[in-house]
Amino acid sequence: MDDDEKPESLTLYSWEQDIVRSWETLEEDETGKIKDLSSFERSRVKRKRKNTQQNVRRGLIRFLVLILDLSREAKETDVKPSRGEVCLSCAQKFLYSYFNENPISQLAVVVLRDGVAEKLSSMGSNPRQHSEVVKNANQKGFYGNCSLQNGLDVALSLLHSIPSYGSREVLILYNSISSCDPGDIRQTIEKLEKERIRCNVIGMAAELYILKYLAARTHGSYFVCMNESHLLELLEDFVVPSALIENNTKTALVRMGFPTLKAYKEPKVCLNDKVLRNQVFVCPRCECCYGEIPIECVLCGLILVSSSQLARSYHHLFPVANFHELEEDKYKQR
């Protein structure tokens, strides 16, 4: 992703960013010394990276449906400025990280509002498109009840036709403490389990049994965030592909092509967005023109990627070996 595609919240000036109360990170230890808790947080992150599982089978191509709860519970201000605003802001940052680490994967955005589920963006690899719809998702406001079942039904319809080699996932940011559903939600959960779709949930309010049940049945995870920074930390855990469950995906060879970037004097029509461009990516099989990659050729079905995008997705399968952490005190100058 280019720098101009980053979410607006990542390019704000210092006086436009959220308030950082640095004095709240100070704490007195057992010896009476004042220590910065942020240093302990950095150490915790290092330990977490050190414990990253090695030699684990992960999904190279992911298909993720991001479900955002924008019902009236999103107006609650226990998280400033509101649950909904924090949810959308963190979702934008997650989108940037997701496509930065999984450039050949795809994602769709669904919102829950007024008892219905609305698909904001279709399954695709365009981070700019997804970020824009998430940014403008609050224009209609936060109102109505939340229907978890309707959201899962939409996610099921989006992931039902995904090829067997793809890893199918659902990530839900849930603001409500209830769900107003038109039918038996357990039947929908059984369908998700049968289709081997993993559902992960992050709650912004209290823990709910139905969300915990959903995550357990689909072999997913369920967390409840404490604040905005904790929410970002939880979302980062879903950037790296999770370990695959046995028999959830089939091993298959996927045909991919490396398109050529060509410049023409006369503009060419790009099949992905019907826009005229002088500089296009040309499919090596059928010579169709596209304005961006990665993308699946609409004519021949070949997945068009660049070598760098493939390498960035492939490195999750064989991560760098863990470094040996040394104690800093041993190497301080006396």
Residue frames relative to the residue before (quaternion, step in Angstrom):
aa qw qx qy qz dx dy dz
M 1.0000 0.0000 0.0000 0.0000 0.00 0.00 0.00
D 0.4258 -0.7028 0.5105 0.2534 3.58 -0.93 0.89
D 0.6651 -0.5149 0.3622 0.4017 3.55 -1.31 0.34
D 0.6734 0.5019 -0.3120 0.4442 3.58 1.05 -0.70
E 0.6328 0.5271 -0.3358 0.4573 3.59 1.29 -0.12
K 0.4721 0.6783 -0.4493 0.3393 3.60 1.27 -0.08
P 0.5912 -0.5680 0.4249 0.3839 3.58 -1.12 0.55
E 0.6277 -0.5710 0.3829 0.3652 3.53 -1.15 0.68
S 0.6334 0.5639 -0.3313 0.4135 3.59 1.05 -0.76
L 0.6563 0.5049 -0.3176 0.4621 3.61 1.22 -0.39
T 0.7309 0.3947 -0.2206 0.5112 3.61 1.25 -0.24
L 0.3759 0.7382 -0.4849 0.2805 3.60 1.16 0.44
Y 0.5259 -0.5881 0.5055 0.3493 3.53 -1.27 0.46
S 0.6772 -0.5181 0.3317 0.4037 3.56 -1.23 0.45
W 0.6981 0.4646 -0.2845 0.4647 3.60 1.01 -0.75
E 0.6498 0.4946 -0.3168 0.4825 3.60 1.30 -0.14
Q 0.5884 0.5993 -0.3659 0.4008 3.57 1.23 -0.31
D 0.6885 -0.4735 0.3520 0.4218 3.54 -1.33 0.17
I 0.5811 -0.5859 0.4400 0.3541 3.54 -1.22 0.57
V 0.1430 -0.7726 0.6155 0.0614 3.56 -0.92 0.99
R 0.1797 -0.7961 0.5723 0.0797 3.57 -0.45 1.20
S 0.1992 -0.8363 0.5010 0.0996 3.56 0.18 1.30
W 0.6205 0.5658 -0.3535 0.4121 3.59 1.10 -0.60
E 0.6153 0.5619 -0.3504 0.4277 3.56 1.21 -0.43
T 0.6382 0.5254 -0.3274 0.4577 3.59 1.25 -0.26
L 0.5763 0.5787 -0.3780 0.4359 3.60 1.29 0.04
E 0.0584 0.7909 -0.6037 0.0814 3.54 -1.00 0.89
E 0.4111 -0.7033 0.5287 0.2383 3.54 -1.11 0.72
D 0.3085 -0.7658 0.5362 0.1756 3.56 -0.80 1.04
E 0.7527 -0.4151 0.2657 0.4365 3.56 -1.32 -0.04
T 0.6839 0.4698 -0.2903 0.4767 3.61 1.18 -0.42
G 0.5921 -0.5991 0.3599 0.4012 3.59 1.25 0.00
K 0.5446 0.6159 -0.4008 0.4042 3.58 1.27 0.03
I 0.4270 -0.6785 0.5395 0.2573 3.54 -1.20 0.67
K 0.0271 -0.8039 0.5938 -0.0202 3.57 -0.78 1.04
D 0.4391 -0.6758 0.5338 0.2561 3.52 -1.22 0.66
L 0.4040 -0.7416 0.4851 0.2268 3.56 -0.64 1.14
S 0.5571 0.6129 -0.3986 0.3938 3.59 1.17 -0.48
S 0.6100 0.5424 -0.3534 0.4569 3.59 1.12 -0.59
F 0.6308 0.5083 -0.3284 0.4856 3.56 1.10 -0.70
E 0.6216 0.5399 -0.3413 0.4536 3.57 1.08 -0.70
R 0.6435 0.5088 -0.3242 0.4711 3.58 1.00 -0.79
S 0.6388 0.5164 -0.3253 0.4685 3.57 1.02 -0.76
R 0.6319 0.5363 -0.3284 0.4530 3.56 1.05 -0.77
V 0.6443 0.5156 -0.3157 0.4683 3.57 1.02 -0.84
K 0.6318 0.5284 -0.3325 0.4595 3.57 1.02 -0.78
R 0.6597 0.4980 -0.3122 0.4683 3.57 0.94 -0.86
K 0.6286 0.5392 -0.3325 0.4513 3.55 1.07 -0.76
R 0.6588 0.4923 -0.3091 0.4776 3.59 0.97 -0.84
K 0.6243 0.5536 -0.3365 0.4365 3.54 1.06 -0.73
N 0.7103 0.4553 -0.2474 0.4764 3.55 1.08 -0.73
T 0.3447 0.7476 -0.4992 0.2704 3.58 1.26 0.23
Q 0.4710 -0.6983 0.4623 0.2772 3.56 -0.81 0.99
Q 0.2481 -0.7590 0.5892 0.1234 3.52 -1.00 0.90
N 0.8381 0.1825 -0.1410 0.4943 3.56 -1.26 0.52
V 0.4051 0.6829 -0.4888 0.3613 3.55 0.90 1.01
R 0.4391 -0.6936 0.5076 0.2617 3.56 -0.95 0.88
R 0.0017 0.8099 -0.5835 0.0599 3.56 -0.63 1.16
G 0.5490 -0.6175 0.4530 0.3347 3.54 -1.26 0.40
L 0.3514 -0.7487 0.5256 0.1995 3.57 -0.77 1.03
I 0.7684 0.2042 -0.1055 0.5973 3.58 1.02 -0.83
R 0.1048 -0.8217 0.5602 0.0038 3.56 -0.52 1.23
F 0.1278 -0.7441 0.6507 0.0807 3.53 -1.20 0.69
L 0.0010 -0.8395 0.5365 -0.0863 3.55 -0.29 1.32
V 0.1707 -0.7419 0.6394 0.1076 3.56 -1.08 0.83
L 0.1822 -0.7850 0.5881 0.0686 3.57 -0.64 1.18
I 0.0974 -0.8052 0.5849 0.0063 3.59 -0.55 1.22
L 0.1057 -0.8027 0.5869 0.0096 3.57 -0.74 1.14
D 0.3024 -0.7495 0.5675 0.1576 3.56 -0.83 1.03
L 0.0323 0.8072 -0.5842 0.0774 3.58 -0.44 1.27
S 0.2703 0.7651 -0.5311 0.2438 3.57 1.00 0.80
R 0.7519 -0.4049 0.2573 0.4522 3.60 -1.26 -0.01
E 0.5627 0.5938 -0.3924 0.4205 3.60 1.19 -0.40
A 0.5745 0.5980 -0.3760 0.4135 3.59 1.22 -0.37
K 0.5744 0.5917 -0.3777 0.4211 3.60 1.25 -0.20
E 0.4846 0.6845 -0.4344 0.3285 3.59 1.20 -0.37
T 0.2839 -0.7986 0.5191 0.1105 3.55 -0.94 0.97
D 0.2975 0.7492 -0.5411 0.2397 3.60 1.05 0.60
V 0.7012 0.2312 -0.1983 0.6446 3.55 1.36 -0.30
K 0.3404 -0.7802 0.4921 0.1820 3.58 -0.62 1.12
P 0.5434 -0.2176 -0.8106 0.0168 1.52 -1.96 1.60
S 0.7717 -0.1005 0.0467 0.6262 3.60 1.22 -0.47
R 0.6653 -0.4956 0.3646 0.4230 3.55 -1.25 0.33
G 0.6727 0.5199 -0.3014 0.4318 3.56 0.90 -0.93
E 0.6674 0.4971 -0.3057 0.4626 3.59 0.91 -0.90
V 0.6560 0.4936 -0.3094 0.4799 3.58 0.96 -0.83
C 0.6274 0.5486 -0.3258 0.4464 3.57 1.01 -0.82
L 0.6938 0.4651 -0.2750 0.4761 3.59 0.88 -0.94
S 0.6436 0.5273 -0.3250 0.4496 3.58 0.97 -0.82
C 0.6899 0.4609 -0.2773 0.4845 3.58 0.90 -0.90
A 0.6078 0.5534 -0.3526 0.4471 3.59 1.10 -0.64
Q 0.6305 0.5250 -0.3348 0.4634 3.59 1.03 -0.74
K 0.6627 0.4902 -0.3079 0.4752 3.57 0.94 -0.84
F 0.6265 0.5323 -0.3352 0.4603 3.57 1.06 -0.71
L 0.6234 0.5476 -0.3408 0.4419 3.59 0.99 -0.81
Y 0.6458 0.5186 -0.3201 0.4600 3.57 0.93 -0.87
S 0.6931 0.4707 -0.2823 0.4673 3.58 0.86 -0.96
Y 0.6312 0.5607 -0.3325 0.4202 3.58 1.00 -0.84
F 0.7446 0.3890 -0.2323 0.4901 3.58 0.77 -0.99
N 0.5788 0.5621 -0.3872 0.4462 3.59 1.18 -0.33
E 0.7417 0.3775 -0.2068 0.5144 3.57 1.05 -0.78
N 0.7780 0.2186 -0.1143 0.5778 3.61 1.19 -0.52
P 0.0290 -0.8731 0.4859 0.0273 3.61 0.63 1.06
I 0.7271 0.4018 -0.2612 0.4916 3.62 1.07 -0.50
S 0.5155 0.6168 -0.4273 0.4138 3.59 1.25 0.23
Q 0.3231 -0.7425 0.5562 0.1867 3.56 -1.29 0.24
L 0.1190 -0.7896 0.6017 0.0200 3.53 -1.27 0.52
A 0.0940 -0.7559 0.6441 0.0696 3.55 -1.26 0.56
V 0.2805 -0.7631 0.5659 0.1371 3.58 -1.16 0.69
V 0.0206 -0.7762 0.6291 -0.0356 3.56 -0.93 1.04
V 0.1477 -0.7828 0.5986 0.0847 3.60 -1.00 0.82
L 0.2805 -0.7323 0.6010 0.1542 3.55 -1.19 0.72
R 0.2341 0.7629 -0.5589 0.2256 3.55 -0.63 1.18
D 0.8556 0.0701 -0.0771 0.5070 3.57 -1.04 0.89
G 0.7137 -0.4920 0.2538 0.4291 3.58 0.98 0.84
V 0.7045 0.3941 -0.2625 0.5286 3.60 1.24 0.05
A 0.3562 -0.6944 0.5810 0.2312 3.54 -1.36 0.29
E 0.1138 -0.8077 0.5782 0.0171 3.56 -0.72 1.11
K 0.3168 -0.7402 0.5644 0.1822 3.56 -0.83 1.02
L 0.2298 -0.8006 0.5419 0.1121 3.59 -0.53 1.18
S 0.8003 0.0060 0.0104 0.5995 3.60 1.03 -0.68
S 0.4559 -0.6871 0.5030 0.2590 3.53 -1.08 0.80
M 0.6833 -0.4737 0.3581 0.4248 3.54 -1.31 0.23
G 0.3043 0.7474 -0.5385 0.2423 3.56 -0.67 1.11
S 0.4723 -0.6852 0.4965 0.2469 3.54 -1.37 0.22
N 0.4781 0.6656 -0.4420 0.3647 3.58 1.23 0.37
P 0.2610 -0.8022 0.5108 0.1659 3.65 -0.18 1.17
R 0.6030 0.5714 -0.3607 0.4240 3.58 1.08 -0.64
Q 0.6553 0.5146 -0.3084 0.4589 3.57 0.95 -0.85
H 0.6824 0.4811 -0.2926 0.4662 3.60 0.86 -0.93
S 0.6550 0.5169 -0.3172 0.4508 3.58 0.95 -0.85
E 0.6477 0.5275 -0.3193 0.4475 3.57 1.01 -0.76
V 0.6857 0.4723 -0.3037 0.4631 3.61 0.88 -0.84
V 0.6304 0.5112 -0.3369 0.4773 3.60 1.08 -0.64
K 0.6320 0.5441 -0.3250 0.4460 3.57 1.02 -0.80
N 0.7601 0.3641 -0.1868 0.5047 3.59 1.01 -0.83
A 0.4129 0.7494 -0.4485 0.2584 3.60 1.24 0.07
N 0.6888 0.4908 -0.2905 0.4476 3.61 1.13 -0.53
Q 0.4241 0.7200 -0.4663 0.2902 3.61 1.22 0.06
K 0.6805 0.4634 -0.2881 0.4891 3.59 1.10 -0.62
G 0.5177 -0.6571 0.4051 0.3689 3.57 1.26 -0.21
F 0.4492 -0.6494 0.5397 0.2920 3.52 -1.38 0.07
Y 0.2598 0.7773 -0.5254 0.2286 3.59 -0.38 1.17
G 0.7570 0.4124 -0.2879 0.4172 3.54 -1.34 0.26
N 0.6230 -0.5286 0.4279 0.3865 3.51 -1.39 -0.03
C 0.4004 -0.6815 0.5551 0.2591 3.53 -1.33 0.23
S 0.1150 -0.7832 0.6093 0.0458 3.57 -0.90 0.97
L 0.2786 -0.7836 0.5376 0.1391 3.55 -0.29 1.27
Q 0.6336 0.5534 -0.3365 0.4231 3.59 0.98 -0.81
N 0.6545 0.5034 -0.3208 0.4640 3.60 0.93 -0.83
G 0.6429 0.5193 -0.3243 0.4602 3.58 1.02 -0.74
L 0.6656 0.4899 -0.3006 0.4761 3.57 0.98 -0.81
D 0.6163 0.5398 -0.3470 0.4566 3.60 1.08 -0.66
V 0.6512 0.4955 -0.3155 0.4805 3.60 0.98 -0.81
A 0.6457 0.5125 -0.3191 0.4675 3.58 0.97 -0.83
L 0.6387 0.5300 -0.3195 0.4573 3.57 1.02 -0.80
S 0.6617 0.4971 -0.3077 0.4695 3.59 0.99 -0.79
L 0.6615 0.5038 -0.3087 0.4620 3.60 1.08 -0.68
L 0.7588 0.3927 -0.1956 0.4814 3.58 1.02 -0.79
H 0.4803 0.7063 -0.4273 0.2965 3.59 1.23 -0.26
S 0.7691 0.3677 -0.1899 0.4871 3.60 0.93 -0.86
I 0.3812 0.7258 -0.4909 0.2947 3.60 1.23 0.26
P 0.5476 -0.6218 0.4350 0.3525 3.65 -0.95 0.76
S 0.6248 -0.5958 0.3681 0.3450 3.55 -1.15 0.66
Y 0.6361 0.5389 -0.3452 0.4311 3.61 1.13 -0.47
G 0.6170 0.5720 -0.3438 0.4169 3.61 1.21 -0.30
S 0.4008 -0.6826 0.5586 0.2477 3.53 -1.20 0.65
R 0.1754 -0.8178 0.5454 0.0535 3.60 -0.52 1.20
E 0.0525 0.8176 -0.5627 0.1104 3.54 -0.65 1.17
V 0.1538 -0.7377 0.6478 0.1116 3.53 -1.35 0.44
L 0.0683 -0.7766 0.6259 0.0215 3.57 -0.93 0.95
I 0.1046 -0.8195 0.5635 -0.0058 3.57 -0.62 1.20
L 0.1354 -0.7326 0.6619 0.0829 3.56 -1.01 0.95
Y 0.0630 -0.8563 0.5104 -0.0477 3.55 -0.16 1.36
N 0.2015 -0.8127 0.5425 0.0684 3.56 -0.69 1.17
S 0.6646 0.5427 -0.2984 0.4181 3.60 1.13 -0.57
I 0.3546 -0.6988 0.5719 0.2428 3.53 -1.38 0.14
S 0.7366 0.2626 -0.2061 0.5882 3.57 1.24 0.45
S 0.1994 -0.7529 0.6108 0.1425 3.55 -1.35 0.10
C 0.1853 -0.7815 0.5912 0.0738 3.57 -0.76 1.11
D 0.0124 0.8558 -0.5102 0.0848 3.56 0.00 1.34
P 0.5062 -0.6747 0.4504 0.2927 3.60 -1.13 0.63
G 0.8073 0.1338 -0.0597 0.5716 3.59 1.20 -0.35
D 0.7198 -0.3889 0.3297 0.4711 3.53 -1.26 -0.51
I 0.3176 -0.7844 0.5033 0.1746 3.57 -0.39 1.23
R 0.5672 0.6046 -0.3906 0.4002 3.59 1.15 -0.45
Q 0.6131 0.5378 -0.3525 0.4590 3.59 1.09 -0.60
T 0.6356 0.5140 -0.3242 0.4762 3.58 1.06 -0.75
I 0.6431 0.5162 -0.3215 0.4654 3.58 1.00 -0.81
E 0.6281 0.5272 -0.3322 0.4659 3.59 1.04 -0.71
K 0.6287 0.5212 -0.3350 0.4700 3.60 1.06 -0.71
L 0.6441 0.5146 -0.3188 0.4677 3.58 0.99 -0.83
E 0.6504 0.5056 -0.3129 0.4728 3.56 1.01 -0.81
K 0.6540 0.5125 -0.3096 0.4624 3.58 1.00 -0.81
E 0.6998 0.4413 -0.2582 0.4988 3.58 1.06 -0.76
R 0.3870 -0.7520 0.4525 0.2828 3.59 1.35 0.00
I 0.3483 0.7047 -0.5195 0.3350 3.53 0.88 1.05
R 0.2880 -0.7757 0.5415 0.1489 3.57 -0.63 1.13
C 0.1355 -0.7972 0.5868 0.0417 3.58 -0.85 1.02
N 0.0767 -0.7765 0.6253 0.0091 3.55 -0.79 1.10
V 0.1156 -0.8108 0.5737 0.0114 3.57 -0.93 0.92
I 0.0686 -0.7434 0.6634 0.0509 3.54 -1.14 0.80
G 0.2021 -0.8021 0.5548 0.0898 3.57 -0.57 1.16
M 0.3261 -0.7398 0.5599 0.1812 3.53 -1.11 0.78
A 0.7235 0.3467 -0.2141 0.5572 3.59 1.28 -0.23
A 0.8014 -0.2499 0.1960 0.5068 3.58 -1.08 -0.72
E 0.6028 -0.5548 0.4304 0.3790 3.55 -1.28 0.37
L 0.1689 -0.7845 0.5931 0.0655 3.57 -0.99 0.93
Y 0.5292 -0.6525 0.4420 0.3143 3.56 -0.96 0.86
I 0.6712 0.5161 -0.3193 0.4256 3.61 0.86 -0.89
L 0.6406 0.5039 -0.3287 0.4771 3.60 1.08 -0.65
K 0.6396 0.5102 -0.3151 0.4810 3.56 1.04 -0.78
Y 0.6395 0.5213 -0.3102 0.4723 3.57 1.05 -0.80
L 0.6337 0.5365 -0.3188 0.4571 3.59 1.01 -0.85
A 0.6899 0.4757 -0.2860 0.4647 3.58 0.83 -0.95
A 0.6647 0.5117 -0.3126 0.4458 3.59 0.96 -0.82
R 0.6876 0.4911 -0.2911 0.4487 3.61 0.90 -0.88
T 0.7533 0.3720 -0.2027 0.5030 3.60 1.05 -0.70
H 0.4842 -0.6930 0.4121 0.3398 3.60 1.30 0.29
G 0.4444 0.6804 -0.4617 0.3554 3.56 1.04 0.81
S 0.4882 -0.6307 0.5138 0.3160 3.54 -1.30 -0.41
Y 0.1240 -0.7778 0.6131 0.0611 3.54 -1.19 0.63
F 0.0230 0.7926 -0.6056 0.0670 3.55 -0.77 1.11
V 0.2104 -0.7187 0.6416 0.1662 3.53 -1.34 0.37
C 0.3070 -0.7817 0.5157 0.1695 3.58 -0.57 1.15
M 0.4121 -0.7149 0.5186 0.2241 3.56 -1.21 0.61
N 0.7839 -0.0695 0.0781 0.6120 3.57 1.10 -0.73
E 0.7504 -0.4010 0.2704 0.4505 3.56 -1.30 -0.05
S 0.6655 0.4992 -0.3153 0.4566 3.59 0.88 -0.87
H 0.6395 0.5112 -0.3249 0.4734 3.58 1.06 -0.72
L 0.6209 0.5384 -0.3372 0.4591 3.58 1.07 -0.72
L 0.6497 0.5056 -0.3153 0.4721 3.59 0.96 -0.84
E 0.6392 0.5273 -0.3202 0.4592 3.55 1.02 -0.79
L 0.6617 0.4956 -0.3061 0.4720 3.58 0.97 -0.81
L 0.6494 0.5188 -0.3216 0.4535 3.58 0.99 -0.80
E 0.6121 0.5603 -0.3537 0.4316 3.58 1.05 -0.68
D 0.6036 0.5723 -0.3595 0.4229 3.58 1.12 -0.56
F 0.7078 0.4384 -0.2569 0.4907 3.59 1.19 -0.49
V 0.4587 0.6666 -0.4614 0.3638 3.60 1.24 0.18
V 0.7041 0.3952 -0.2422 0.5381 3.57 0.95 -0.91
P 0.5335 -0.6413 0.4337 0.3406 3.63 -0.86 0.85
S 0.4316 -0.6939 0.5173 0.2541 3.54 -0.99 0.87
A 0.6126 -0.5352 0.4251 0.3970 3.54 -1.25 0.39
L 0.4552 -0.7063 0.4756 0.2603 3.55 -0.89 0.95
I 0.4117 -0.6760 0.5556 0.2546 3.52 -1.16 0.70
E 0.5933 -0.6008 0.3988 0.3577 3.56 -0.99 0.81
N 0.8464 0.1202 -0.1483 0.4972 3.54 -0.97 1.04
N 0.4596 0.6796 -0.4640 0.3340 3.62 1.20 0.24
T 0.7848 0.1105 -0.0613 0.6068 3.58 1.10 -0.64
K 0.3809 -0.7147 0.5437 0.2204 3.52 -1.19 0.60
T 0.4499 -0.6697 0.5219 0.2770 3.54 -1.08 0.79
A 0.1446 0.7880 -0.5799 0.1477 3.56 -0.76 1.05
L 0.4451 -0.6497 0.5435 0.2905 3.52 -1.24 0.53
V 0.1695 -0.7948 0.5803 0.0538 3.56 -0.77 1.08
R 0.3582 -0.7357 0.5365 0.2067 3.56 -0.74 1.07
M 0.0234 0.7838 -0.6186 0.0489 3.55 -0.88 1.02
G 0.1762 -0.7846 0.5879 0.0878 3.51 -1.17 0.64
F 0.3211 -0.7265 0.5756 0.1945 3.54 -1.17 0.65
P 0.2528 -0.8079 0.5133 0.1411 3.60 -0.20 1.23
T 0.4125 -0.6906 0.5433 0.2405 3.53 -1.28 0.48
L 0.3284 -0.7272 0.5694 0.1977 3.56 -0.93 0.91
K 0.0136 0.8203 -0.5670 0.0741 3.56 -0.49 1.24
A 0.2602 -0.7423 0.5992 0.1490 3.52 -1.22 0.63
Y 0.1148 -0.7977 0.5917 0.0197 3.58 -0.87 1.02
K 0.5239 -0.6154 0.4854 0.3334 3.54 -1.17 0.59
E 0.7376 0.2986 -0.1816 0.5778 3.55 1.03 -0.82
P 0.4858 -0.6937 0.4412 0.2969 3.63 -0.76 0.97
K 0.2846 -0.7435 0.5884 0.1414 3.51 -1.19 0.74
V 0.4585 -0.6663 0.5150 0.2838 3.56 -1.17 0.64
C 0.2792 -0.7561 0.5730 0.1483 3.57 -0.78 1.08
L 0.4294 -0.7424 0.4573 0.2351 3.56 -0.74 1.06
N 0.6175 0.5779 -0.3614 0.3926 3.61 1.11 -0.45
D 0.8287 0.0932 -0.0373 0.5506 3.63 1.01 -0.70
K 0.4391 -0.7298 0.4296 0.3000 3.62 1.32 0.19
V 0.4569 0.6623 -0.4525 0.3846 3.58 1.09 0.77
L 0.4267 -0.6892 0.5267 0.2559 3.57 -1.07 0.81
R 0.0640 0.7890 -0.6061 0.0774 3.58 -0.87 1.02
N 0.4269 -0.6883 0.5270 0.2574 3.52 -1.20 0.63
Q 0.7488 0.2810 -0.1666 0.5767 3.57 1.17 -0.59
V 0.0811 0.8197 -0.5507 0.1352 3.57 -0.46 1.24
F 0.4271 -0.6342 0.5721 0.2967 3.51 -1.40 0.26
V 0.2088 -0.8004 0.5571 0.0743 3.56 -0.76 1.10
C 0.4455 -0.6933 0.5061 0.2544 3.56 -0.82 1.06
P 0.4293 -0.7296 0.4632 0.2623 3.65 -0.75 0.93
R 0.6756 0.4907 -0.2998 0.4614 3.61 1.18 -0.35
C 0.8355 0.1499 -0.0518 0.5261 3.60 0.66 -1.07
E 0.3981 -0.7597 0.4323 0.2783 3.60 1.36 -0.02
C 0.3190 0.7130 -0.5489 0.2976 3.59 1.01 0.77
C 0.3966 -0.7352 0.5121 0.1998 3.56 -1.16 0.68
Y 0.0321 -0.7858 0.6175 -0.0143 3.54 -1.07 0.85
G 0.4701 -0.7053 0.4676 0.2510 3.53 -1.13 0.72
E 0.8046 0.0691 -0.0166 0.5896 3.57 1.19 -0.42
I 0.1615 -0.7419 0.6421 0.1056 3.50 -1.36 0.39
P 0.5446 -0.0886 -0.8298 -0.0834 1.63 -2.34 0.90
I 0.0731 0.7736 -0.6251 0.0731 3.52 -1.20 0.63
E 0.3971 -0.6805 0.5565 0.2636 3.55 -1.23 0.46
C 0.4641 -0.6960 0.4734 0.2757 3.56 -0.73 1.08
V 0.4033 -0.7442 0.4848 0.2201 3.55 -0.71 1.10
L 0.6787 0.4939 -0.2950 0.4565 3.60 1.17 -0.43
C 0.8246 0.1953 -0.0839 0.5242 3.60 0.72 -1.04
G 0.4806 -0.7105 0.4105 0.3093 3.61 1.24 -0.14
L 0.4525 0.6878 -0.4542 0.3405 3.59 1.25 0.13
I 0.3813 -0.7068 0.5472 0.2357 3.59 -0.97 0.88
L 0.1867 -0.8069 0.5570 0.0624 3.55 -0.57 1.20
V 0.1132 0.7828 -0.5977 0.1313 3.57 -0.66 1.16
S 0.4070 -0.6494 0.5655 0.3046 3.53 -1.35 0.12
S 0.6467 -0.5389 0.3640 0.3987 3.58 -1.20 0.42
S 0.6457 0.5223 -0.3291 0.4494 3.60 1.02 -0.74
Q 0.6428 0.5149 -0.3264 0.4639 3.59 1.01 -0.75
L 0.6508 0.5075 -0.3160 0.4681 3.57 0.99 -0.79
A 0.6563 0.5140 -0.3121 0.4557 3.58 0.99 -0.82
R 0.6546 0.5157 -0.3162 0.4534 3.60 0.99 -0.80
S 0.6688 0.4630 -0.3019 0.4972 3.59 1.11 -0.56
Y 0.6729 0.5313 -0.2909 0.4246 3.56 1.06 -0.78
H 0.6133 0.6001 -0.3637 0.3626 3.61 1.07 -0.64
H 0.5415 0.6079 -0.4143 0.4070 3.62 1.21 -0.25
L 0.6325 0.5491 -0.3374 0.4296 3.59 1.12 -0.60
F 0.7835 0.1408 -0.0649 0.6018 3.57 1.12 -0.70
P 0.0751 -0.8407 0.5355 0.0280 3.59 0.35 1.21
V 0.6270 -0.5239 0.4171 0.3981 3.53 -1.29 0.38
A 0.5409 -0.6298 0.4472 0.3327 3.56 -1.00 0.81
N 0.5710 -0.6159 0.4238 0.3392 3.55 -1.10 0.70
F 0.4040 -0.6959 0.5440 0.2380 3.53 -1.09 0.82
H 0.4479 -0.6561 0.5326 0.2918 3.55 -1.22 0.51
E 0.2878 -0.7784 0.5375 0.1496 3.54 -0.56 1.19
L 0.1925 -0.7856 0.5831 0.0758 3.54 -0.86 1.05
E 0.5213 -0.6334 0.4679 0.3288 3.53 -1.10 0.65
E 0.4767 -0.7111 0.4481 0.2575 3.52 -0.81 1.07
D 0.6165 0.5899 -0.3529 0.3840 3.61 1.02 -0.72
K 0.6185 0.5798 -0.3513 0.3973 3.60 1.07 -0.64
Y 0.7704 0.3607 -0.1737 0.4962 3.58 1.12 -0.61
K 0.4106 0.6882 -0.4922 0.3399 3.57 1.17 0.42
Q 0.4776 -0.6699 0.4908 0.2867 3.54 -1.04 0.81
R 0.2616 -0.7651 0.5705 0.1442 3.53 -0.99 0.83
